[in-house]
Amino acid sequence: MKKTLFLFYVIFWLTFFINAQEWSGVPVPVTLTGSDTWVLQTNVSDDFNYSAPASNKGSKFFSKWDDFYHNAWTGPGSTIWERNHSYVDGDELILIASRYQNNLVNAGAIHSNNTIIYPVYIESKIKIMNSVLANGAWMLSPDDTQEIDFMEGYGASWSASANEDVSWYAKRMHMSHHVFIRNPFQDWQPSEFSNDTGNPSPNPTWITRNDGNGDINWRDDYHTYGVYWKDPWHLYYYIDGVQVTKREGKDQIDPVFFTNSGTQGDSSNDTRTGLNKAMDILFTVEEQGWRTANGKSVVPTNSELANSENNKFKIDWIRVYKPQSSLSVNDINALKVEIYPNPSNKFVKINSNKLISAIECFDTNGKLVAFKKYDDAAIQFNTNKLSRGIYFLKITAEDGSLTRKKIMKN
C-alpha cells in the first residue's frame, strides 16, 4: 500500500512539473481594481519547453512565431537577420549572432504571429549576450508607426573595435517607446537618465540597479522584464516584479503629435491617438549602426563573434495577460487557428478549432484583395496570385467568432 501511494505521488508531481508553466508562482506585479483578474493569453505566451532546431523549427514553434522580422526588412546597421540564427533547445529560445561577409553581422530575429493590444501585461525572463550587440524584447505595430521597448540591453563592458570602455551601456537597461512618421522619416522617443547620472529623472528610460557593490551588469544573470500597457496614454515598466519607470499622459507619450489621426506632427490640430494600435511581439539581436565611442563605431569584431557562448540571447519564457473585464465573448470563446507554411509561396494551410465560414485578405493599406467562403475547419488558402509582401487574414467562424493573422508571401 505504501509503495502504491509513493508511486502515485511520484507520478502526480512529475505530471505537475511537466505540465506547469515555468512562470507558475510568479505573480503579475500589477493589481487590478475590484474583482477583476488577469487571464493568460496562450496564443502569445510560451515557456519554450520543446525543441525547434534552427533550420527546421516545426509546427509547435510556427503556431505562435515566425523566425524573422515582421516584414521583409533585413535589419539595421550592419545587421543581416537570418532564419537559422534562432532555435529552441528544449528549455529556452536562443538567438545567436555570427560574422557574415564584408564585416556584416548575421543575427536572429523572431516575431509573434498574433498581435496584442492594451490593456495588457507582457513579461519575459531573459539573459542578454556578453556582446556590444543590442538585445531587444519589444512590440511594434504592423505599419511601423508605434513601438514599445520593454527591454533593450547591451552586455559587453569593453568594445574592442573602439578600444573603449562601454560599461555605461552594460550597466543600464533601456525601457522606452517610439512614435514615428514614416515619410519623410521621423522618430521620437523619450530619453531620460536614472538618478545616478547627473541628469536625474523620476521616470528614466535607462535603468540601473545597485547591489551594494556598484551598478550590476545586466548580462550576468536572468531577469524578468515587463510592461503594463494600460491604455494609449499609460505605460508602466517592471524589472523582476518591481516598477522601475513609467510614462503617463499625452505630453509623455506623444509631445510631438506624431500619432495625430489627421496631419502627423501638426501641433496646431491635436488629434493625437497615443499608442492605440495592435502590435506584434519581437525578439531581436542587432548592430544598430549609431553607437560610437572614442570616435569609432562600436561593432563586434571577428574574434568577439567567434566566441559562440558570448553571442547567445536567451529567452526562458514570455507570458501575456489581459484583464478579464477587457475580454469579449469572442475572446473567451476564441477562434484558434494554426497557419503554415508562413511565409508561403503558393498557399497556406489553416487548421482551426471551429468551422470557418469566410476568409478576407487585406494588404497593409487595409485594401481587401481576396475573399472566399468556406465550411470547414481545415482549409487551404491560395496565395499564388498575391504579390510578394505582408497581408492580413480576417478569419471568421460560423459562430461569429473571428481572429486576424498576418502572413507573408515570398
Residue pairs with C-beta under 8 A, 6 or more apart in sequence:
21 45
21 47
21 317
21 319
22 47
22 49
22 125
22 316
22 317
23 47
23 123
23 125
23 317
23 319
26 224
26 241
27 241
28 38
28 121
28 123
28 321
29 226
29 238
29 241
29 242
29 243
30 38
30 121
30 228
30 236
30 238
32 38
32 323
32 325
36 323
36 324
36 325
37 323
37 324
38 121
38 321
38 322
38 323
38 324
39 321
39 322
39 323
39 324
39 327
40 319
40 320
40 321
41 116
41 120
41 320
41 321
41 322
43 64
43 114
43 334
43 336
44 64
44 112
44 114
44 116
44 281
44 318
44 320
45 317
45 318
45 319
45 320
46 64
46 65
46 93
46 317
46 318
47 316
47 317
48 88
48 91
48 92
48 93
48 315
48 316
48 317
49 90
49 91
50 60
50 61
50 88
50 90
51 58
51 88
51 89
51 90
52 58
52 60
52 61
52 87
52 88
53 87
54 83
54 84
54 85
54 86
54 87
55 83
55 84
57 67
57 87
57 88
59 338
59 340
61 67
61 88
62 113
62 338
62 340
62 341
62 342
63 113
63 338
63 340
64 112
64 113
64 114
65 110
65 111
65 112
65 113
66 110
66 111
66 112
66 113
66 342
66 343
66 408
67 83
67 86
67 108
67 109
67 110
68 81
68 83
68 109
68 110
68 111
68 343
69 75
69 81
69 109
69 111
69 282
69 284
70 111
70 140
70 142
70 280
70 282
70 390
70 406
71 142
71 144
71 390
71 408
72 388
72 389
72 390
72 408
74 80
74 81
75 81
75 107
75 109
75 286
76 286
76 287
76 288
76 289
77 105
77 286
77 287
77 288
77 289
77 290
77 299
78 103
78 104
78 105
78 287
78 289
78 299
79 104
79 105
79 107
79 285
79 286
79 287
79 288
80 100
80 104
80 105
80 106
80 107
81 106
81 107
81 108
81 109
81 284
81 286
82 106
82 107
82 108
85 95
85 96
85 97
85 98
85 106
85 107
85 108
85 109
85 285
86 93
86 94
86 95
86 96
86 108
86 109
86 110
87 93
87 94
87 96
88 94
91 316
92 314
92 315
92 316
92 317
93 110
93 283
93 314
93 315
94 108
94 312
94 313
94 314
94 315
95 107
95 108
95 109
95 110
95 135
95 283
95 284
95 285
95 312
95 313
95 315
96 107
96 108
96 285
96 308
96 311
96 312
96 313
97 105
97 106
97 107
97 108
97 129
97 131
97 133
97 285
97 300
97 305
97 311
98 105
98 106
98 107
98 305
98 308
98 311
99 105
99 106
99 300
99 302
99 305
99 306
100 106
103 299
105 133
105 286
105 287
105 299
105 300
105 305
107 133
107 284
107 285
107 286
107 287
108 283
108 284
108 285
108 313
109 282
109 283
109 284
109 285
109 286
110 282
110 283
110 284
111 280
111 281
111 282
111 283
112 280
112 281
112 282
113 339
113 342
113 405
113 406
114 403
114 405
115 142
115 278
115 279
115 280
115 404
115 406
116 122
116 139
116 278
116 279
116 281
116 320
117 229
117 277
117 278
117 279
118 229
118 230
118 231
118 232
118 275
118 276
119 228
119 229
119 230
119 231
119 322
119 323
119 326
120 228
120 229
120 320
120 321
120 322
121 226
121 227
121 228
121 229
121 320
121 321
121 322
122 139
122 150
122 226
122 227
122 229
122 281
122 318
122 319
122 320
122 321
123 150
123 224
123 225
123 226
123 227
123 238
123 318
123 319
123 320
124 137
124 150
124 151
124 224
124 225
124 226
124 283
124 315
124 316
124 317
124 318
124 319
125 222
125 223
125 224
125 315
125 316
125 317
125 318
126 135
126 137
126 151
126 222
126 223
126 224
126 225
126 313
126 314
126 315
126 316
127 219
127 221
127 222
127 223
127 313
127 314
127 316
128 135
128 153
128 154
128 155
128 218
128 219
128 313
129 135
129 155
129 156
129 219
129 285
129 310
129 311
129 312
129 313
130 155
130 156
130 219
130 310
131 154
131 155
131 156
131 300
131 304
131 310
131 311
132 154
132 155
132 156
132 159
132 161
132 166
132 169
132 287
132 291
132 298
132 299
132 300
132 304
133 154
133 285
133 286
133 287
133 300
133 311
134 152
134 153
134 154
134 284
134 285
134 286
134 287
134 288
135 151
135 152
135 153
135 154
135 155
135 284
135 285
135 313
136 149
136 151
136 152
136 153
136 282
136 283
136 284
136 285
136 286
137 149
137 150
137 151
137 152
137 225
137 281
137 282
137 283
137 315
137 318
138 147
138 148
138 149
138 150
138 151
138 152
138 281
138 282
138 284
139 147
139 148
139 149
139 150
139 229
139 279
139 280
139 281
139 282
140 146
140 147
140 279
140 280
140 282
141 147
141 277
141 278
141 279
141 280
142 277
142 278
142 279
142 280
142 364
142 390
142 392
142 406
143 182
143 277
143 364
144 180
144 182
145 179
145 180
145 181
145 182
145 258
145 259
145 277
146 177
146 178
146 179
146 180
146 259
146 275
146 276
146 277
146 279
147 177
147 178
147 179
147 180
147 279
148 177
148 227
148 229
148 235
148 275
148 279
149 174
149 175
149 176
149 177
149 178
150 175
150 225
150 226
150 227
150 237
151 173
151 174
151 175
151 225
152 173
152 174
152 175
152 176
153 173
153 174
153 218
153 219
154 166
154 169
154 170
154 291
155 170
155 217
155 218
155 219
156 166
156 170
156 219
156 304
156 310
157 165
157 166
157 167
157 170
157 217
158 164
158 165
158 166
158 167
159 165
159 166
159 293
159 296
159 298
160 301
160 303
160 304
161 296
161 297
161 298
161 299
161 300
161 301
162 292
162 293
162 294
162 295
162 296
162 297
162 298
163 294
163 296
164 293
164 294
164 296
164 298
165 293
166 291
166 293
166 298
167 217
169 291
170 217
170 218
170 219
171 208
171 215
171 216
171 217
171 218
172 194
172 206
172 207
172 208
172 215
172 218
173 206
173 207
173 208
173 218
173 225
173 239
174 205
174 206
174 207
175 205
175 207
175 225
175 227
175 237
175 239
175 244
175 245
176 189
176 190
176 191
176 205
177 189
177 190
177 235
177 247
177 253
177 275
178 187
178 188
178 189
179 187
179 188
179 189
179 253
179 254
179 256
179 258
179 259
179 275
180 186
180 187
180 188
180 258
181 258
181 264
181 265
186 256
186 258
186 265
188 254
188 255
188 256
188 258
189 205
190 203
190 205
190 247
190 252
191 205
192 199
192 201
192 203
192 204
192 205
192 206
193 199
193 200
193 201
193 204
193 205
193 206
194 200
194 201
194 204
194 206
194 207
194 208
195 201
195 204
196 208
196 210
196 215
197 206
203 245
203 246
203 247
203 252
204 244
204 245
205 245
207 237
207 239
207 244
207 245
208 215
208 216
209 215
209 216
209 239
210 216
222 314
222 316
223 239
223 240
224 238
224 239
224 240
224 241
225 237
225 238
225 239
226 237
226 238
226 239
227 235
227 236
227 237
227 238
228 234
228 235
228 236
228 238
229 235
229 275
230 236
231 274
232 253
232 273
232 274
232 275
232 276
233 248
233 249
233 250
233 253
233 274
233 275
234 246
234 247
234 248
234 249
235 246
235 247
235 248
235 253
235 275
236 243
236 246
237 243
237 244
237 245
237 246
238 244
247 253
250 272
250 274
253 259
253 274
253 275
254 272
254 274
256 265
256 267
257 264
257 265
257 266
257 267
257 270
257 272
258 264
258 265
259 272
259 273
259 274
259 275
259 276
260 266
260 269
260 270
260 271
260 272
260 273
261 271
261 272
261 273
262 269
262 271
263 269
280 406
281 318
281 320
283 313
283 315
285 313
287 299
287 300
289 297
291 297
291 298
292 298
300 311
304 310
304 311
305 311
322 331
330 400
330 401
330 402
333 399
333 401
334 401
334 403
335 352
335 353
335 354
335 395
335 396
335 397
335 401
335 402
335 403
336 352
336 353
336 403
337 350
337 351
337 352
337 353
337 356
337 395
337 403
337 405
338 350
338 351
338 352
339 348
339 349
339 350
339 393
339 405
339 407
340 348
340 349
341 348
341 349
342 348
342 407
342 408
343 407
343 408
343 409
343 410
344 383
344 407
344 408
344 409
344 410
345 383
345 384
345 409
345 410
346 382
346 383
346 384
347 380
347 381
347 382
347 383
347 384
348 380
348 381
348 383
348 407
349 378
349 379
349 380
349 381
350 356
350 359
350 378
350 379
350 380
350 381
350 395
351 377
351 378
352 377
352 378
352 395
352 397
353 377
354 377
354 397
354 398
354 399
354 401
355 374
355 375
355 376
355 377
355 397
355 398
356 374
356 375
356 376
356 377
356 379
356 395
356 396
356 397
356 398
357 373
357 374
357 375
357 396
357 397
357 398
358 371
358 372
358 373
358 374
358 395
358 396
359 370
359 371
359 372
359 374
359 379
359 381
359 393
359 394
359 395
359 396
360 368
360 370
360 371
360 393
360 394
360 396
361 368
361 369
361 370
361 371
361 381
361 386
361 391
361 392
361 393
361 394
362 368
362 369
362 391
362 392
362 393
362 394
363 369
363 389
363 390
363 391
363 392
364 389
364 390
364 391
364 392
369 386
369 391
370 385
370 386
372 381
375 398
381 393
383 391
383 407
383 409
386 409
387 409
388 409
388 410
389 408
389 409
390 406
390 407
390 408
391 406
391 407
391 408
391 409
392 404
392 405
392 406
392 407
393 404
393 405
393 406
393 407
394 402
394 403
394 404
395 402
395 403
395 404
395 405
396 402
